[in-house]
Amino acid sequence: MKKIILLFILTFSVSTYAQMDKSKIAKPGSVSGKVVDQKSKEPLPYVNIVIKDTAKKIITGGITDLDGKFRVKDIPEGISIIEVQFIGYKTHSRQINITSGNRRINLGTVPLSEDSTTLDEVVVRAETSTVVQKVDRKVINVGKDLTSAGATASELLNNVQSVSVDSQSGNISLRGNENVRVLVDGKPTNIPASQLLKQIPSTSIKSVELITNPSAKYNPEGMSGIINIVLNKNANMGFNGSLNTGVEAGHYVRYNASTNMNYKTGKVNFFGNYGYNSGERYNFGYVNRAGVNNQDFIFVNDNTSNLLKLGADIYLDDKNTLSFYTTQNWFDSNASGRAIITDGVGTIINHSPNLQKSESTNQTYNVNYKHDFDKKGHNIEFEATFSKNDSPQRLDNSDLIDPNNGSLNYYNNINNNRKNTLVNLDYTNPISKNGKLELGLEYRVNKTDNTNMTNQVGFNNSSFTYDRDIYSAYANYGHKFGKVTMQLGARLEQYEIKGVFNQTGQPSATVTDEIFTVYPSAFFTYNPSDKNQWQFSYSRRVDRPGIQQVNPIREWSTPLITSVGNPDLVPQFTNSLEVNYTRKIKKGSVTFGTFYRNINDVINRATYKDPSDPSNVRQILTHANFE
């Protein structure tokens, strides 16, 4: 009897289970969406998507694809927490609720904003450099392929698209134009670009930014735009360091090395970077001017460069950050060579050994304070930069040889001293959901003092001082209307100069000028779809004469050319229009663009016969304004 009752109970239990309604069994759900950069609206690939329960325990997860899209399945019914995590961005977190009536949740577009406190926390040098197209610039994140292209910034930039560096003169050009402004960490330097690029080791460079049509927020100098070189700065917690070294073999062997270190604890991050490169560079060439003259020259440059950057970021609290740093450059150059010049029938008219010794010491000091208001994106920032450069040069040249003993009787001792002060105040306020206002003030002082001690026949010792004061104010307003983004701005500048030229035995000569100018800018971006983007921009730019273009002190350039500046040069103004189309493809993007420039008072090189040369073969190289 007991066996019969037990069998009945088991049978009843199995039967009851079999008759349960399958529709009442909990089914898993899914969540989908697209992750983009909040500012550029560019999709972010390989972003982590983490699903947690209410106790913060991880349930499941996934990553975004190349288009920034994601879909995570098998999420249990009920309330869960989704976290969107990506290095350098603030984590986005929200609750989701999987119910029987809503098992597929679409979050739409999820914008991620950059996190200033962790933006530089991880520095990874990829095997291959990557290019990121942002709203107002193209950013090349430097990989090992570019650092191995050469030991200095000059050789690295020569492998960046749209950028070219002349191997002889060191002049840099963007889109074929040498009127380009070069910045380091967003700041101007005292060193001419041709020298600066030789002094920065390629391994010290984190990224290169190409800004071909800058807005009114930026200094308007540089007709073809701005090249900003961003140096490495680690911000990892605790103590971190890295060491890079390399050898470059050509006609001579050259060496380079750099180290990056940081120590971050609590609210302070100390960082440092040191770069070194050294070695000889060999240049030779032959110039044949049929029926006039022939030039055969060989030069060897032995250069040594040291670059040191030290600084700290102090996070006073969640809304206030104080930063400061100093950059120190030491550069020594010893150049030697010879040039053999013959006339049209092969007679030697000049056999010119040449020795040049130069050194450059550059110091930069920067302090920055930023305050964030309660509203996101609402901030004010103050920055001050002072830089000083001393560049003595010694030139020994036997253009003029004593026929009796062949002794050297021509030398130049040139000393260049430059001081720059830059103070600016920037204010940003997102006044509405789709609108942003930017205001700013800037004051710049550039002081230059050049002296020349020479025994060149017919010329006396001389000095030239050249001071520039620039007062600026700008306003930018940006707004988004559906698929169209607009930004309009204007920059107002008062430009004042004073130059004084003194020459032994001659009266002083003074040049002054004052110019007030308005620089408007306009940017329009149209995104008809996620894969297509049109960009149109306009800006007014200026190229002010550089110190070497206005300096009236004579300098030996080549055996047949003497360089003399023109103090009467006036700035050249450029109206620049640019149109670009970007199409996203499976493994990247393709951009087509065109630009138009209208230039007034063009600054260009000019040559004429040297009236002081009895042989009538030397030329004067100067600059002049052309209509």
Disulfide bonds with the S-S distance in Angstrom:
none
